[in-house]
């Protein structure tokens, strides 16, 4: 991928962040995460042959045999098409390929769509952090993968 393609991808991810999160990551934070050898990231695009546009992504960090999912988002106009589920399942698959044993994540308790997705994919609620998001609680989930 050349520099122009990398910059376009970063710009698309920055757009996703601003449209999907109340506290979006900066362009530099996204770039740093993507360049880390400890990151696991998956993308979904609109399928365009000429210049595909990123419609969603999932990103996490692995430490030892565990991974934490930091971001999963889909452009608002592409929601309700199971793209989030595709991203999450691909993220889980990549974690398994890298011999991760557990995936952790945290979600705002008011984000019912995300909670439904995580639970549908097998994540189990393990804790609640009251007031973590100021006006909302943080709900912690985990999924055991590759555990015998």
N, C-alpha and C positions, 0 to 999 in steps of 0.2 A: 504494500500500500504506500503510495507516495504521500508527500507532505500535504498536498491539496486535499486528497481524500481523507487523511487523518483530521485535518482542520474541519472539513465538512461534517465528519462523524461527531467530532467534539461539539460543534455548533448544534447539531441535531439533538445530542444528549443534553446540552444545556437547555434547549427549548423544552424537552421532555421534563426536565427537572422543574422548570418554572411553571409548567402547566399542571404538574401532578402533585407537587409538594408545597405545603405552607412555608417550609424552611428549605428551599432548594440548595443543593450543593453548588459551589462556585465552579466555574470552568476549570480553575486550577485544581480543585479537589477532585473533580471527575478525571482529569488528566493523570493526576498522581495515582488514583485508584486503578485506572486502566493499565498503567505502566508497572504496577507492583507485581512481582513474581508470586505473591501470595493471593492475588485476586482470582476469582472465578467469575466470569461474565458471559452472559448469553444475550443475543439480540434477536429481535423480530423486525422484519421490514415489510414494506407494502407489496413486495413481489415485482416491482418495476424492473424491467430488464435494463433500461438505459441508466437511470440514476435512482437506485432504490433509496427510499426514505425510511429511517428507523421509526417504527411505530411503538416499540416497547423494548425494555431491557431489564435484566436482573443482574445484580452485582453483589458479591459477598467476598469475605476474606477468610482464608483458611489459616488455622494455627494448630500445629501438631495434627491430630486426627479429627479436629472439629472445624466447623465452618459456621460463620455468622452471615446471614442474609441481611444486607444493609438496605438495598434498594430493589424494588420491583415496581415498574410503572408502565402504563400503556396510555398513549395519547387518548384524550377524552372521546374523540370522534371514532376511535377504533375499539372502544370498550364493548362489552357484552357479546364478544365473538370468541371467547375462550382463549384469547391471546395470553392473558395473565397465567392461565393454567398451563398453556404450552411452555411459557417461559419458566415457570416454577418447576415443571417436570423435567425440562432440559437442564435446569440448574441442579436439581437433585441428581440427575444422571451424571453430570460432570463431576459432582462431588464424589459419587461412587467411584468413578474412573480414577480419581486422585486419592482413593483409599480413605476418605473421610468417614468417620463413624457416626457423627451427629451433626445436625444442623440446628442452629438456634436463630430465633428472630424475635423482634418486638414490634407490636402494632398498636396503634391507638384504639382504645376500646370502642370508640364511635365508628370506626371503619368496619362496618358490618360486612361489606362485600369482601374485603381482604380476609377477615376472620373466617368467613364461609369457605373461601378458597383454600386457606391453610388447613382447615379441618377436613375438607374434602380430600386433600392430598395427604392426610394422615398425621399432621402435626398435632401434638398434645399440649394443652395449656398447662404451664408449670408455675406461673406466678403472676401477680399483678403489682405494678408499681404505681401507687396512688399519686395522682397529680403530676406524673412524669412529664406530660406534655403541657403543663400549666393548667389548661382547662379540661384536660382529659387524662385518663389513666393509661399507662402502658401495660399491655398484656404480653407476657413472655411465653413463647412456644418452643418446642423442640421436636425433632424427628430423628429417630434412630435409623441409620442406614448401614448396611453391611454388618450389623450386629448379629452375632449368632446366638 
